[in-house]
Amino acid sequence: MFAAPPEIKTRVFARIPDHYRVSGRRSTWVEAQRGGQPTDCFLEGPSFDRQGNLYVVDVPWGRIFRIRPSGEVDLACEYDGEPNGLKIHRDGRIFIADFKRGILELDIASGSITVVVDRMGVEHFKGVNDLFFVRNGDLYFTDQGHSGLHDASGRVFRLSAAGELEIVLQNIPSPNGLAFGPDEGTLFVNVTRDNAVWRVPLLDRRQPYKVGAFIRLSGGTGPDGLALDEDGGLAVAHIGLGCVWLFDRHGEPTARIRSCAGRAITNIAFGGPGRRRLFMTEGDSGQVLVADVPVAGAPLFSHL
């Protein structure tokens, strides 16, 4: 459909040190998601705090790592869970989308975990995946579970700043990363099993209408993490294909960022000087990669 876009090279920013890598332990997540193959860590959910520290989650072993601007790694928290996504509120609080336990809050000073919400009514979530704050403090998150084209039961929820929970969109075959456009009138959702990015206009910034596929991909497993730059361009992590695709605000591809490590590019975050670098978690190697990108920079609302 389009000519092949130019390629951008990556380099290793940080690697989980050997003394943090797990061996000789079993995990339900590893058995189900990785076929039981040895997995000493599996990184997801990159997010920067205001001091420039990058937080990432380790899904199968319930750990949160903090990576200093120098690339030095330390363990911020370890708990009983399966953290999949992480975002930092504008007041510095850290929120986690945990597949096993729901939406959690991390007190970084003590390392304690608090459940924010784990169900709607009496029904537990299928398995939450990723999350995003908008300017007024409302939290949007995907409830992916094991949904797919065979079972289009995934959902997007909104948890208002006042604590009210409601379904924004349902009947989604595997909702994953999500982000809002600059005016907050349009939600973009990576739909992994449909290998697509959906565009979700919201009437009065609340009710979805005219929902459609904005970008179609092919190969790999499908789109995972998603980030938007200040011009409304999209960066899409394509897990299984070992790359991140860059698209302009019209959905035309502008570049392909190719992994210098494994093929499991799970999620992404803008950062660095002028926020003109894209940081990528790579699950197979347990590393964070980085690339210089020719876009406007970080999402407008990365710390809300």
Secondary structure per residue as TSV (DSSP state, phi and psi in degrees):
chain	resnum	aa	ss	phi	psi
A	1	M	-	360.0	-41.4
A	2	F	-	-124.1	156.1
A	3	A	-	-65.5	151.4
A	4	A	-	-59.8	127.9
A	5	P	-	-75.4	161.8
A	6	P	-	-63.9	153.5
A	7	E	E	-100.8	145.3
A	8	I	E	-117.9	134.6
A	9	K	E	-85.1	152.2
A	10	T	-	-111.3	165.8
A	11	R	E	-141.7	162.7
A	12	V	E	-80.7	126.1
A	13	F	E	-92.9	-42.5
A	14	A	E	-155.2	153.0
A	15	R	E	-130.0	137.5
A	16	I	-	-64.6	122.3
A	17	P	-	-62.6	156.4
A	18	D	G	-58.4	-35.2
A	19	H	G	-71.2	-11.3
A	20	Y	G	-99.1	-4.8
A	21	R	-	-84.6	132.3
A	22	V	-	-88.1	137.0
A	23	S	-	-142.1	154.3
A	24	G	S	73.3	16.4
A	25	R	-	-123.5	154.3
A	26	R	-	-109.6	150.4
A	27	S	-	-141.8	133.3
A	28	T	H	-58.7	-39.2
A	29	W	H	-63.2	-43.7
A	30	V	H	-65.0	-40.5
A	31	E	H	-62.2	-43.4
A	32	A	H	-79.9	-41.6
A	33	Q	H	-95.8	-24.2
A	34	R	S	-121.2	12.1
A	35	G	T	62.4	23.0
A	36	G	T	78.2	2.1
A	37	Q	-	-67.6	148.5
A	38	P	-	-52.4	127.2
A	39	T	-	-137.3	100.0
A	40	D	S	-80.2	-17.3
A	41	C	-	-170.9	160.7
A	42	F	-	-148.4	110.4
A	43	L	E	-90.5	146.2
A	44	E	E	-154.1	179.5
A	45	G	E	56.9	47.5
A	46	P	E	-70.2	137.9
A	47	S	E	-156.2	136.3
A	48	F	E	-94.6	142.8
A	49	D	-	-93.3	179.7
A	50	R	T	-73.3	-13.2
A	51	Q	T	-90.8	1.3
A	52	G	S	87.2	6.9
A	53	N	-	-78.2	139.7
A	54	L	E	-103.6	123.3
A	55	Y	E	-99.8	137.1
A	56	V	E	-134.9	154.8
A	57	V	E	-105.9	153.9
A	58	D	E	-115.5	101.6
A	59	V	T	-59.1	-56.1
A	60	P	T	-71.2	-21.2
A	61	W	T	-113.8	12.5
A	62	G	T	59.2	45.3
A	63	R	E	-125.3	149.6
A	64	I	E	-118.3	124.7
A	65	F	E	-106.6	145.7
A	66	R	E	-111.9	127.6
A	67	I	E	-114.0	118.7
A	68	R	-	-68.5	160.7
A	69	P	T	-55.0	-25.0
A	70	S	T	-77.0	-11.9
A	71	G	S	97.3	-3.1
A	72	E	-	-69.9	136.6
A	73	V	E	-111.4	134.6
A	74	D	E	-138.2	158.4
A	75	L	E	-85.2	119.3
A	76	A	E	-89.9	-31.3
A	77	C	E	-164.7	145.7
A	78	E	E	-139.0	130.4
A	79	Y	-	-152.7	174.2
A	80	D	S	-83.3	97.3
A	81	G	S	-176.6	-177.0
A	82	E	-	-132.2	75.1
A	83	P	E	-66.7	129.7
A	84	N	E	-116.7	-34.8
A	85	G	E	-134.5	158.8
A	86	L	E	-149.7	136.2
A	87	K	E	-140.7	151.9
A	88	I	E	-111.0	123.4
A	89	H	-	-68.7	158.5
A	90	R	T	-62.4	-21.1
A	91	D	T	-89.1	5.0
A	92	G	S	96.9	-9.8
A	93	R	-	-67.8	144.4
A	94	I	E	-107.1	125.6
A	95	F	E	-113.4	142.2
A	96	I	E	-125.5	134.2
A	97	A	E	-93.6	108.6
A	98	D	E	-109.1	119.4
A	99	F	T	-56.6	-33.8
A	100	K	T	-87.9	-33.1
A	101	R	T	-122.0	-5.9
A	102	G	E	99.5	-154.5
A	103	I	E	-87.7	124.5
A	104	L	E	-121.0	159.5
A	105	E	E	-120.1	133.6
A	106	L	E	-104.2	125.6
A	107	D	E	-88.6	104.1
A	108	I	T	-67.4	-27.5
A	109	A	T	-67.8	-41.6
A	110	S	T	-101.0	-17.7
A	111	G	T	78.3	10.3
A	112	S	E	-83.9	151.8
A	113	I	E	-115.7	134.4
A	114	T	E	-123.9	135.8
A	115	V	E	-76.9	124.3
A	116	V	E	-87.8	-50.7
A	117	V	E	-157.9	135.5
A	118	D	-	-129.4	5.1
A	119	R	E	-164.5	164.7
A	120	M	E	-115.6	114.4
A	121	G	T	67.3	-122.9
A	122	V	T	-100.6	-4.7
A	123	E	E	-90.7	122.2
A	124	H	E	-70.5	156.4
A	125	F	-	-66.8	158.1
A	126	K	S	-70.4	-34.0
A	127	G	-	151.6	97.6
A	128	V	E	-72.1	154.9
A	129	N	E	-125.4	-54.5
A	130	D	E	-144.6	167.6
A	131	L	E	-150.5	160.9
A	132	F	E	-156.5	132.4
A	133	F	E	-97.0	140.4
A	134	V	-	-103.6	176.0
A	135	R	T	-59.1	-36.7
A	136	N	T	-80.7	2.8
A	137	G	S	94.6	-3.9
A	138	D	-	-65.9	142.0
A	139	L	E	-110.2	124.0
A	140	Y	E	-105.2	139.3
A	141	F	E	-148.6	152.5
A	142	T	E	-94.6	141.9
A	143	D	E	-116.2	92.9
A	144	Q	-	-88.5	-47.2
A	145	G	T	54.4	-138.1
A	146	H	T	-112.7	32.5
A	147	S	-	-68.0	161.3
A	148	G	B	-174.1	-167.1
A	149	L	T	-62.5	-24.3
A	150	H	T	-80.1	-17.5
A	151	D	B	-154.2	81.3
A	152	A	-	-81.3	68.7
A	153	S	-	-116.9	11.0
A	154	G	E	-70.9	159.2
A	155	R	E	-141.6	159.1
A	156	V	E	-114.8	130.2
A	157	F	E	-111.5	157.0
A	158	R	E	-123.8	126.4
A	159	L	E	-109.0	109.4
A	160	S	-	-68.5	161.0
A	161	A	T	-60.4	-22.3
A	162	A	T	-86.7	-2.3
A	163	G	S	95.2	9.4
A	164	E	-	-87.8	131.2
A	165	L	E	-108.4	133.1
A	166	E	E	-149.1	156.8
A	167	I	E	-83.6	127.8
A	168	V	E	-90.9	-44.5
A	169	L	E	-149.9	140.8
A	170	Q	E	-135.1	-176.2
A	171	N	E	61.3	45.6
A	172	I	E	-109.7	128.9
A	173	P	S	-82.0	73.9
A	174	S	S	90.0	66.2
A	175	P	E	-71.0	139.4
A	176	N	E	-132.3	-116.4
A	177	G	E	-64.0	151.2
A	178	L	E	-148.4	153.8
A	179	A	E	-163.3	154.9
A	180	F	E	-99.9	150.2
A	181	G	-	-69.3	166.6
A	182	P	T	-56.1	-32.3
A	183	D	T	-89.8	0.2
A	184	E	S	62.0	16.6
A	185	G	S	-93.9	-9.8
A	186	T	E	-134.4	129.3
A	187	L	E	-102.3	136.7
A	188	F	E	-111.6	135.1
A	189	V	E	-131.2	126.0
A	190	N	E	-76.0	125.0
A	191	V	E	-111.7	96.6
A	192	T	G	-59.5	-52.8
A	193	R	G	-73.2	-16.4
A	194	D	G	-91.4	-3.3
A	195	N	T	50.1	49.9
A	196	A	E	-150.7	160.4
A	197	V	E	-108.0	119.9
A	198	W	E	-89.8	144.9
A	199	R	E	-106.5	126.2
A	200	V	E	-123.7	90.2
A	201	P	E	-65.3	143.7
A	202	L	E	-120.7	116.9
A	203	L	E	-67.0	130.5
A	204	D	T	53.0	27.7
A	205	R	T	59.0	26.9
A	206	R	T	-136.2	-51.9
A	207	Q	E	-97.1	126.4
A	208	P	E	-73.9	146.2
A	209	Y	-	-154.5	153.9
A	210	K	S	50.7	45.0
A	211	V	-	-70.1	134.6
A	212	G	E	-153.4	167.8
A	213	A	E	-76.9	121.5
A	214	F	E	-90.5	-38.4
A	215	I	E	-135.5	135.2
A	216	R	E	-109.8	131.0
A	217	L	-	-113.3	176.2
A	218	S	-	-147.5	153.4
A	219	G	S	78.5	178.9
A	220	G	S	61.6	-153.5
A	221	T	S	-98.2	-32.0
A	222	G	E	137.9	174.6
A	223	P	E	-71.0	139.6
A	224	D	E	-114.3	-93.9
A	225	G	E	-77.6	156.0
A	226	L	E	-141.9	139.5
A	227	A	E	-144.5	149.9
A	228	L	E	-117.7	143.5
A	229	D	-	-91.3	179.3
A	230	E	T	-69.0	-17.5
A	231	D	T	-91.0	1.6
A	232	G	S	87.4	7.9
A	233	G	-	-74.7	151.6
A	234	L	E	-108.5	140.3
A	235	A	E	-113.8	123.5
A	236	V	E	-122.1	117.7
A	237	A	E	-79.3	121.5
A	238	H	E	-105.9	92.6
A	239	I	E	-69.0	140.4
A	240	G	T	90.1	-18.6
A	241	L	T	-106.8	-7.9
A	242	G	T	68.1	39.6
A	243	C	E	-156.2	169.0
A	244	V	E	-121.8	131.2
A	245	W	E	-96.9	137.0
A	246	L	E	-106.0	132.2
A	247	F	E	-126.9	148.1
A	248	D	-	-79.4	179.7
A	249	R	T	-68.5	-11.1
A	250	H	T	-93.5	-5.6
A	251	G	S	92.7	12.0
A	252	E	-	-90.7	135.6
A	253	P	E	-68.4	137.9
A	254	T	E	-117.2	-23.0
A	255	A	E	-166.1	157.7
A	256	R	E	-121.5	125.8
A	257	I	E	-101.1	116.7
A	258	R	E	-99.9	132.8
A	259	S	-	-63.9	137.9
A	260	C	S	-93.8	4.4
A	261	A	S	-125.2	-124.3
A	262	G	-	-81.8	-172.9
A	263	R	S	-100.8	2.7
A	264	A	-	-99.4	66.5
A	265	I	E	-76.8	109.0
A	266	T	E	-95.0	-40.7
A	267	N	E	-156.5	169.7
A	268	I	E	-146.3	155.4
A	269	A	E	-154.0	138.6
A	270	F	E	-79.9	144.8
A	271	G	E	-172.8	-163.2
A	272	G	S	80.6	-177.7
A	273	P	G	-56.9	123.1
A	274	G	G	67.2	7.6
A	275	R	G	52.1	44.6
A	276	R	-	-110.2	20.5
A	277	R	E	-120.6	146.0
A	278	L	E	-110.5	123.9
A	279	F	E	-102.4	135.6
A	280	M	E	-129.7	130.0
A	281	T	E	-83.9	131.1
A	282	E	E	-117.6	112.5
A	283	G	T	-71.4	-39.1
A	284	D	T	-62.8	-39.5
A	285	S	T	-100.0	-9.1
A	286	G	T	66.3	42.4
A	287	Q	E	-128.9	160.8
A	288	V	E	-110.5	124.0
A	289	L	E	-100.6	161.9
A	290	V	E	-142.9	148.7
A	291	A	E	-144.1	146.7
A	292	D	E	-83.2	128.6
A	293	V	-	-120.9	140.4
A	294	P	S	-88.1	57.1
A	295	V	S	-130.1	176.3
A	296	A	S	-66.2	-24.8
A	297	G	-	128.4	-149.0
A	298	A	S	-73.1	161.4
A	299	P	-	-57.4	147.8
A	300	L	T	-61.3	-31.2
A	301	F	T	-121.0	45.2
A	302	S	T	-74.3	-14.2
A	303	H	T	-127.0	43.6
A	304	L	-	-107.0	360.0
